[in-house]
Amino acid sequence: MYDFSYHKPATIADAVALLADPEARPVSGGQTLLPALKHRLDRPAALVDLSGIAELKGIRREGNEIVIGAMTRHNDIATSPEVMAAIPALAKMAGNLGDTQVRNRGTMGGSLANNDPAADYPSAALALGATFVTDRRRIEADEFFQGMFTTALEPGELLVSIRFPIPEKAGYAKMRNPASRYVMTGVFVAKGPKGLRVVVNGAGPGVFRQAEMEAALAANWSAEAVAGIKQSPDDLNSDIHGSAEYRAHLVTVMAKRALAEAG
């Protein structure tokens, strides 16, 4: 690990000022950044620890939305009465992330800003039509995810909170790697204020909507409606853990399970 300066600001304004340095990196839960530092895959001149900023934490309901602070930890989301009552699929997703250590250190904002293609939260954000609130603006989920490890966040821009419209129905199912526990293929289905959406994560280089399944479910909301739909393996991931064809098959299997979960 290389030498770096360490900062722990107490306010969003202080953090934004520190992150104006292009060589500075924000640290949320550290689940991705710290291993990268240990393996010398990244060499920031400064780390800005966001854990001391109270404004970035917490969960609340505002009208027909659940608002989650970017520094809210997975376990807090999984056990939140507000989330469990309004979006149980999101609470269950958070409760099945990684292991106990990850759930008590990792944060929603850190995961979404990193946009790992095998992460869970991007599928929920896109399927539910979330809005990302930063220190500068609001970004809709349809514009936020821009490819593998890439988002609409600009250099120095800080994710403050995520606003989730409360759906009528929602469900999530995934097949995960038994060793890493990252998602090999997952599907989040939702019917709510942002329409009917079927979103796939883990299978490809980025999260994406499955338009054919969405059209089928618009006519008949049931697992049977998607049972005969085959996902193309083109552009899906293929590695030692599973071929693109296997992941394509899992899209249909996970969609059916997600619909069963949604009810």
N, C-alpha and C positions, 0 to 999 in steps of 0.2 A: 504494500500500500504506500502511495506517495504522500509527501507532506501536503497539508492544506490548512487553511484558516477555518475556524469553527465559530459560527454565530448562532445565537438562540434568541431571536427577536420576540417581543411580547405583543406586537400589534401587526396588523396587515400592512399598514403604511411602512413600518420599519422593514418588514420582510421584502416588500416590493422595492424599496430603496436599495437593499442589499443585492437583490436579484437583478438590478440594472447592470451589474457587472457581468459581461458575457461569459466569464470564466467561473461564475458561481452556479451551484446546483442546489435546488430545494430538496430537503429530506423530509419525507412523511413517516411511513413506517419503516423504511429502509430495507424492505424485503427484496428489492431488485438492485438498488444502488449500492448497498454495502457489499454484496458479493461481487459486483462489477469492480469496485475499488480493490477488493482483496485480490482479485485475479488480474489487476492492472489493465482492465478493459476501458477504464475511464480515468481521467486525471484532472479533476476540477481544482481550481486554485482556492476555492472556498465552498464550504457546505453551510447551508442555511437551514437550521433545524426548525421546523414549523410546529413542533409539539407544544410549545409554550404559548400559542396564540389561542385564547379561549373563543374568539369570534369564529374560528374555523371548525368548532366542534358542536355536536348536538343534533337532535332530531325534533322536529315539530310538525304539526299539521296546520296548514294555512288554507282554509276553504277546502277545495277539492284537490289539494296537492300535499304530498309529503316532502318536506324540505330537510335534506341531510347535509350537514357540514362536511367539507372535504376531508377534514382530519378525523372524522368519526371512524372508530375501529369496527372491524367486521363483527366482532362479538356483540358490540353495543347495538348494531343493526339487527342482528339475529334475535336479540332478547328484548327489543324495543316494543312496548305495548302498542304504540302508534303504528309501527310498521306491520306488526303481526295482525292488527285489526284491519288495516286499510289495504296492504299489499302483502298478504302472507307468502306469496311466491318469492318475493324479494327477501323476506326474513329467512325463509328456508334456504335460499341460495347462499346468503351470508353465513348461515350456520353450517354449511357443507363445504366451505372454502378451506383448502389446505388442511392443516391440523390445528390443535389447540394453540400452539405457539404462534402460528401465523395469524389466527383469528384474533389474538389478543395484542398483536403488534401492527398488522397491516391495516391500511385505511382505504376507504372507498375512493377518495380523491386521488390517492397515489396510484391505485390500480387503473383508474380511468384515464389519468393523464399519461400513464405509461403505455396503455393500449396494447398490451401483449395479446396476440391473436388467440392464445390459449387461456385467456382470463375469462371470468364469468360475467362481471358487471357490465361490460359493453353490450352484451346481448339484452340485458334487462333495460338499460338506458335507451337503446334504440327501439326495442319493442314497445316500451311504455311511452315513448316520445318525450324523454326527459329534456329539461333545459339546463344548460351549464352556466352558472353565474361566476364570472371572474371579477377581478378588481377593475376591469375596464368595460365589460359588456356582457351580453347574454348570447349564448350560442345554442342553437337547436341541435339535438342529437343527430339529425340527418346530415348536418354539416360538420359535426365535431370529429367523427372518425374518418380518417383519410388514408388508411392503409397501415401496414405492419409498423407498430411502434410510432405511429405518426398521428397527430391530432391537429385541430385548428388553432391550438394555443400558440401564441407568438412568443419569441424569446423574452423572458422576464415576466410574462403574464402569469398571474397566480389564480388557480381555481379556488373559489371560495365556498361554493355550495352547489348541490344538484337538486333540482326540483322535479319530482315525479308526479305526473297526473295519476289520480287514483282510478284504476281500471274497473270495469264491470267483472271481467274474468282474466286470470293470468295463471300461467303454469310454466315450470322449467324442468327439464330433464337433461342429464348429461352422462356420457361415458368418459371416465377419466383414467389417465395413466396410473396404474397401481403404485408405481414408484414415486413419480414426481407429484402426482395428484393434480397436475394440470389437465385441462379439458382436451380430450381427443376430438370429441364432437358433442356439442350441446345445442338445444333448441329452446327458445323462449317464445311462448305464444301469448298474445294479449288482445283483448277487445276492450276498447275504452275511448276516452276523449280524442285520442290521436288516431282512431280507426282500428282496423283489424290488422295485426302484424304477426308475422312468423320470422324470427331472426335466428340465424345460425352462427355459432361461434366455435372456435377450435378446429373446425374442419379445413379451413382455408387460411390464406395469409392475412385475412381480416374478417371482421364481422360483416354479415350481409343478410339482406332480406330474401326470403324464398317466395317469389311472386306467385308461382303456380299454386302453392299451398294456400296462400292468402286468398286467391280467387276461389278455390274449392271450398274453403271454410266460410266465405261470404255467403255461399249458397246453402251450406250445411255444416254447422259447427259440431263436428264429431271426429273421433279418431278414424272412423271408416272413410271419411271424406279425403283423407291424405294417404290412406294405406296403399293406394295404387300409384302414387306419384313417386317417380324415381329422380333423385338428384343426379345431375351430370357430374362425373368425376373430374371433368376438365377444370384445371386451375385449383384443385384441392391439394392439400398437403399429402405427401407420400414419404414415409420414413421407416425406420426399423420397427416402430410401434404399430404401424398400420398403413396400408396402401391407400391411395386416393379412392379406389373402388370400395374399399371397406368403409372409409369415412362417408362416402356417398350413401352407402346402405344405411349407415347409422343415422343419417339425417332423417330418414323416414321413420326409423325405429324410435328415435328420441322425440320426434314431433308427435307421434302417437302417445307416447308416455306423458309428454308435457300437456297434451289435451286432456288426458285422463286426470292429470293432477289439477288442471284448471276447472274441470267439471262442466 
